Amino acid sequence: MTMTAMRSWDAVLAVPRWTSMAVLMFMMASICYDAIMRYAFAAPTSWSLEINSFLLVYLAVIGAAEAQRHDAHIRITYFKDKLPLRLRATIDLATGLLGVVFCTILVWRGGIMALQALEHGERVSSSLGTPMVYPYALMPIGFAALGLQFLIDALTTLPRLMGSANDEAPSHD
């Protein structure tokens, strides 16, 4: 991948990074406000639970590509780290390609859900009546970004797979 393309992709991912931080701050403030209103004044908000539920989905789905980009997902690599370099690269390539397939399916099915919600005018049965197209649209957007990041990961693994002359397991003293 070219450095310009990677810098552009980093700039694209900066938007969800900063919006996720803002969403998290809003969630913290609104949940605190709701708790104070509920327990101190016996007057809970009618909107906090619904909005924060959707924002939690936003954080999980939209932030996934950023987490993948920075290799921040939780995993156990004890056994993988003991494998030969070529086999580790093969596993990384397979993981990236399977991630692309998985994300493609979720983009496709999530897009269908969002379009059907728009077509049928689906709304949440609450006082806000939020159109379901908005939370449903988060799925194809977030998984498209995650799938693109998986593809980038797979492509950056190819040179390691092709040029891995040292095919020995790393020594862990």
PyMOL commands that set and color helices and strands:
alter all, ss='L'
color gray80, all
select helices_A, chain A and resi 3-41+48-62+64-69+80-82+85-120+133-162
alter helices_A, ss='H'
color red, helices_A
deselect
rebuild
show_as cartoon
